[in-house]
Amino acid sequence: DLGAFLDPFYRTYRCADGRGFYVVSCSIRTHPRRVLHVLGLDDLAAGLPDFDAYLDRRDWPDEWTMRNYPVGDRDRKRIADAMEAAFLARPSWEWEALFGAAKAPASAQRSTREWLSDPHALASGLVLEVNDPRHGKMRQLGNLAWLLGDEGAMEKRPGPVADEFRSDLPAMLAEAPRKVR
């Protein structure tokens, strides 16, 4: 299992419903503690090193701290094993609600079909509906980032059908870039 080589706070765990649950909670000093609290592992958290990561490294009282990435070699397997067992106690949708309430970055893994129908993905513009000349109305990935003042960023169009745009290619390549104010 390659997951054994990953940091416990930056990997996928299996839930009671068999769905993967992706934890990405290693970069903010409070996130690992939140994760362990949500999982009911407060006793484990209490015994882990937790000190200011901005001390000179020579002044660190231990090899790692919960306030810094990555987890030290000595504790990595112990933490991962405890988290793995905890995740098996509930289905992914319950964990997602608990992690969301705790503001601990993690999410149930979704299929493409689920993602394209997700209300949040649609409302945020991460998934858009377009009219494709071949497939009709369809959903596709939207923009992952927006530039301030770029009104055209949300104007997604399907790509041209192969061989139907060859004569238009020189004009398309000559178009000036969109102006961002």
C-alpha positions as CSV (number, residue, x, y, z in Angstrom):
1,D,0.0,0.0,0.0
2,L,1.7,3.2,-1.2
3,G,-0.5,5.2,1.2
4,A,1.8,4.0,4.0
5,F,4.5,6.3,2.7
6,L,2.3,9.4,2.8
7,D,1.8,11.7,5.7
8,P,-1.2,10.7,7.8
9,F,-2.7,14.2,7.4
10,Y,-2.3,14.1,3.6
11,R,-3.8,10.9,2.2
12,T,-6.9,8.9,1.5
13,Y,-8.7,6.7,4.0
14,R,-11.4,4.1,3.5
15,C,-14.8,4.8,5.2
16,A,-17.5,2.3,6.4
17,D,-19.3,2.7,3.1
18,G,-16.2,1.8,1.1
19,R,-15.7,5.3,-0.3
20,G,-12.3,7.0,0.0
21,F,-12.0,10.1,2.1
22,Y,-9.2,12.4,1.2
23,V,-7.6,14.3,4.1
24,V,-5.5,17.4,3.2
25,S,-4.9,18.9,6.7
26,C,-1.1,19.3,7.1
27,S,-0.2,22.9,6.3
28,I,-2.0,24.9,8.9
29,R,-0.9,24.5,12.4
30,T,-4.4,23.8,13.8
31,H,-5.6,21.4,11.2
32,P,-4.0,18.1,12.4
33,R,-5.4,18.6,15.9
34,R,-8.9,19.3,14.4
35,V,-8.7,16.1,12.4
36,L,-7.8,14.0,15.4
37,H,-10.5,15.7,17.4
38,V,-13.2,14.9,14.7
39,L,-12.0,11.3,14.6
40,G,-12.3,11.0,18.4
41,L,-8.5,10.7,18.8
42,D,-8.0,13.4,21.4
43,D,-6.0,11.1,23.6
44,L,-3.6,10.4,20.8
45,A,-3.3,14.1,20.0
46,A,-2.5,14.8,23.7
47,G,0.6,12.6,23.5
48,L,2.0,14.1,20.3
49,P,4.7,16.8,20.1
50,D,3.2,20.2,19.9
51,F,5.6,23.2,20.0
52,D,6.4,26.3,18.0
53,A,7.7,25.2,14.7
54,Y,9.5,28.6,14.2
55,L,12.1,27.8,16.8
56,D,15.6,27.2,15.5
57,R,15.7,23.5,14.5
58,R,18.5,22.9,17.0
59,D,16.1,24.0,19.8
60,W,13.3,21.7,18.9
61,P,12.5,19.4,21.8
62,D,11.4,16.6,19.4
63,E,11.9,15.5,15.7
64,W,8.6,17.0,14.6
65,T,5.6,19.0,15.8
66,M,1.9,18.9,15.1
67,R,2.2,22.5,14.0
68,N,4.5,21.6,11.0
69,Y,4.5,19.2,8.1
70,P,5.4,16.3,7.9
71,V,4.7,13.9,10.8
72,G,8.0,12.4,12.1
73,D,9.1,8.9,11.3
74,R,8.6,7.6,14.9
75,D,4.8,8.5,15.0
76,R,3.7,8.3,11.3
77,K,2.5,4.7,11.4
78,R,0.9,5.0,14.8
79,I,-1.1,8.0,13.8
80,A,-2.1,6.6,10.4
81,D,-3.2,3.3,11.9
82,A,-5.4,5.1,14.4
83,M,-6.9,7.3,11.7
84,E,-7.5,4.4,9.4
85,A,-9.4,2.5,12.2
86,A,-11.4,5.6,13.1
87,F,-12.6,6.2,9.5
88,L,-14.0,2.7,9.2
89,A,-16.5,3.6,11.9
90,R,-18.7,5.9,9.8
91,P,-19.8,6.4,6.2
92,S,-18.1,9.1,4.1
93,W,-21.1,11.5,4.1
94,E,-21.1,11.6,7.9
95,W,-17.3,12.3,8.0
96,E,-17.7,15.0,5.4
97,A,-20.3,16.8,7.6
98,L,-18.2,16.4,10.7
99,F,-15.0,17.6,9.0
100,G,-16.9,20.6,7.4
101,A,-18.3,21.6,10.8
102,A,-14.8,21.5,12.3
103,K,-13.3,23.4,9.4
104,A,-10.8,20.6,8.8
105,P,-9.9,20.3,5.1
106,A,-11.0,16.9,3.8
107,S,-13.7,15.5,1.5
108,A,-15.3,12.3,0.4
109,Q,-14.0,11.2,-3.0
110,R,-16.6,11.4,-5.8
111,S,-17.0,9.9,-9.2
112,T,-17.0,12.2,-12.3
113,R,-20.8,11.8,-12.5
114,E,-21.2,12.8,-8.9
115,W,-18.9,15.8,-9.3
116,L,-20.7,17.1,-12.4
117,S,-24.0,17.0,-10.5
118,D,-22.7,18.4,-7.2
119,P,-24.7,21.5,-6.1
120,H,-21.7,23.3,-4.7
121,A,-19.6,22.6,-7.9
122,L,-22.4,24.0,-10.0
123,A,-23.1,27.1,-7.8
124,S,-19.4,28.0,-7.6
125,G,-18.8,27.7,-11.3
126,L,-16.4,24.8,-11.0
127,V,-18.8,22.9,-13.2
128,L,-20.5,24.7,-16.1
129,E,-23.2,23.8,-18.6
130,V,-22.4,24.4,-22.3
131,N,-24.1,23.6,-25.6
132,D,-21.8,21.3,-27.5
133,P,-22.4,21.1,-31.3
134,R,-22.0,17.3,-31.2
135,H,-23.3,16.3,-27.8
136,G,-25.9,19.0,-27.1
137,K,-26.2,20.4,-23.6
138,M,-23.5,19.0,-21.3
139,R,-21.5,19.8,-18.2
140,Q,-17.8,20.3,-18.1
141,L,-15.1,21.6,-15.8
142,G,-15.2,25.3,-15.3
143,N,-12.4,27.6,-14.3
144,L,-10.4,26.8,-11.2
145,A,-9.2,30.4,-10.8
146,W,-10.5,33.8,-11.8
147,L,-8.8,37.0,-12.5
148,L,-10.3,40.2,-11.1
149,G,-11.9,42.2,-13.9
150,D,-11.9,39.3,-16.4
151,E,-15.6,39.2,-17.3
152,G,-15.0,36.7,-20.1
153,A,-13.6,34.1,-17.7
154,M,-17.0,32.4,-17.3
155,E,-17.8,32.4,-21.0
156,K,-16.9,28.7,-21.8
157,R,-17.5,27.4,-25.2
158,P,-17.0,23.9,-26.5
159,G,-14.0,23.3,-28.6
160,P,-14.3,23.1,-32.4
161,V,-15.0,19.7,-34.1
162,A,-11.9,18.3,-35.6
163,D,-11.4,19.2,-39.3
164,E,-14.2,21.7,-39.2
165,F,-12.0,24.6,-38.0
166,R,-8.9,24.2,-40.2
167,S,-9.9,27.2,-42.4
168,D,-10.6,29.3,-39.4
169,L,-7.3,28.4,-37.7
170,P,-5.2,31.3,-39.0
171,A,-7.8,33.9,-37.9
172,M,-8.1,32.2,-34.5
173,L,-4.4,32.3,-34.0
174,A,-4.3,36.0,-35.0
175,E,-6.9,37.0,-32.4
176,A,-5.6,39.5,-29.8
177,P,-5.6,38.2,-26.2
178,R,-8.6,39.2,-24.2
179,K,-8.0,42.5,-22.3
180,V,-8.3,42.2,-18.5
181,R,-8.9,45.5,-16.8
